[in-house]
Amino acid sequence: MTEQPSKLRFHDNTDARRYEAHLGDELAGLLEYHAQPGLVTLLHTEVPRAFEGQGVASGLIGFALEDIRERGLQVLPVCPFVIAYLERHPEQRDLLRDR
């Protein structure tokens, strides 16, 4: 897991096919995905109401994109929140699947 200054920890739960954010022992958010050779489709981001507005989803998406980059894969965003994140972070758009 990666530790962030805000005490959020992020990791890839490969068994559940989702990236997770944890604050202490609590699941603070998740990003579901589907992986296939060379490509990760980011499907759905979810943050419980108690953790909304604290940057959990943005941190989780940023972590996921960096993990995908390190693994040399491309991204197909389906989740509207991920699409909006990529619009705000053009430096990450090189990860988008080649058309």
Buried (B, 14 or more C-beta within 10 A) or exposed (E): EEEBEEEBBBBBEEEEEBBBBBBEEEBBBBBBBEBEEEBBBBBBBBBEEEBEEBBBBBBBBBBBBBBBBEEEBBBBBBBEBBEBBBEEEEEBEEBEEEE
